[in-house]
């Protein structure tokens, strides 16, 4: 598990961490857009449940994994469990959590790829919406719904300026 965590951290840092000189507008425009997609962490039961302690730990782990990643924005659906999963990462980066409507994933996919061109963004969703959003972003049907019992998927969607988009499926 520690090796997988370390590998995930190193991969995310290499994808999104930039410690070089400030970029020009042209360089930003040619940089790929990276969308990090996760399902909310472990939750309690009920209509709009909070995260349970294991979920709070997973949200903190995600924030730690992304601590050296240059996040431009954090998005979440408007439920407690998704906001509570997104908040530690947003706070660590001095960002607010932007709420999106999971009922219209095409709109959020278009907004992410347009508004955050050349940037790295975290999006927290649900077992059905997270892979569906990856499908909209990549214009594919390659990503099936996550199991209701699985909270550890991390999809790294890379949208280059030209060429095919890619999705790396990790576990955290």
N, C-alpha and C positions, 0 to 999 in steps of 0.2 A: 504494500500500500504506500509506504514512504517513497519507494522508487517511482511509482506511478505519479505521486504528488510532485516529486522533484522534476520528473520529466515534463509534466504538464506546466509547471512554473517556468521551466527553462524555455519551453516552446512558446508559451504566451509572451514571455519577455522578449524573445528573439523576434516574434511577429510584430509586437506593438511598441516596444520600448525604444525610445530615440534619445540618445544623449549627445548627438552631434550638434553642429551649428544650426542656427535657425534656418528654416527652409524658405525658399522663394515660392511665390504663388504657382509657378510652373512645376516645381518639384512636388508640391502638395497635390496638384491636379493629376500628376502621373503616379502618385503613390496609390497602392490598392486600398480600398475601403475594407475594413475588418469589422464584422459584426459578431459579437460573442453572444450566443443564445443559450440560456439556461432555463430550466423549469424551476419554479419556486422550490424551496427546501421543505423538509418534512413538516407536516402541518397536523393540527388537532382536527377534531370533527366538528361539523356544524355548517351553517350557511356561509359564514365569512370567518373562518377560523384563523387564529394566530399560529405562528410557528411553535412547535414543541422545542424543548431544549436541544435535541439532536438537530433540528432545523436551524436553530440559532447558531449552533456550532458550524454547520455547513455554510451558512451565510457569512460567518466570520472567516472561514477558510477561503471562501471565494474572494472576499475582500483582501485577504493576505496574498493570495495567488496573484491578484491583479494590482498589488500595491506598486509595482515598478512599471506597470503598463500605463501608457499615456492615454487615458480615457478622455474622450471629448464630451460624452454624454452618457447618461444612464436612463433607461426607459423601463417602465413597469405597467402592468395592467392595474386597474383600480380595485385591488383586493388587498386585505391585510397581509396575507401570506406572500404575495409577490412584492409588495412595498417593503416588507420586513426582510426579504431576501436581498433586495436591491439596495436598501439604505446603507448598510455598512460599506459597500464599495463606493457609493456616491459620497458618503461622508469622508472616506479616506482620501478622495480626490477633490474635495471641496465643491462638489456638484450637487444639484438638486435632482430629485427623481422626477422625470417627465412621465406623465400618465398617458397611455395610449389605449385606444379602443380595440380590444381583441376581436370584436365582431367584424371589423373591416381590415383584415391583415394586408390586403393589397395596397391600401392607402399608406399604412405604416411602412411597408416594404419600399414603396416608391419614395416616401419621405426620407427614410434612412439612407437610401442609396444616393439621393439628390443632395440633401442637406448636410450629410456627413461624409461627403466625397473626400477620400484620402485620409480619413480619420478612423479611430477605433472606438466602438460604441458597445456598451453592455445592454442587453434586452432580456428582461425576466418575464416569463410567461407561464404556460400551463402544459400539461402532458399532451394536449392536442394542438395548442396554438404554436408552441415552440418549433416542432418539426414542420408544421404547416407554413410558418413564416420562413423557415429555411428553404422550403419549396418555392415560395413566391420570390424570394431573393435570387434563387438560382434558376428560376424558370424550369423547374423539374418536378417530378413526383417521387423522388428517390428516398425521401425521409418519412417513414411511417410514424404514427402516433407512439409516444412513449408509454410504457406500462405504468399503470396507476401506482405501482409499488416501487418505481424507480425514480430517484431524485438526483442521481449523480451524473447525468449527461451534460456535456458542454460541447456545443457545436460552434466551431470557429469557421465562419463563412467569410471567404476572401473574394472580393469583387474587384478584379483588375480593370484598368481603363480599357483594355482590349483583351480579347481572348476569353477563355472559359472561366467561369467562377468555380471555386473549389470549396468543399466542406470537409473539415477535419473533425471527426467525432472523437472526443476525449471523455474521460471519466474524472470526476473529482470528488 
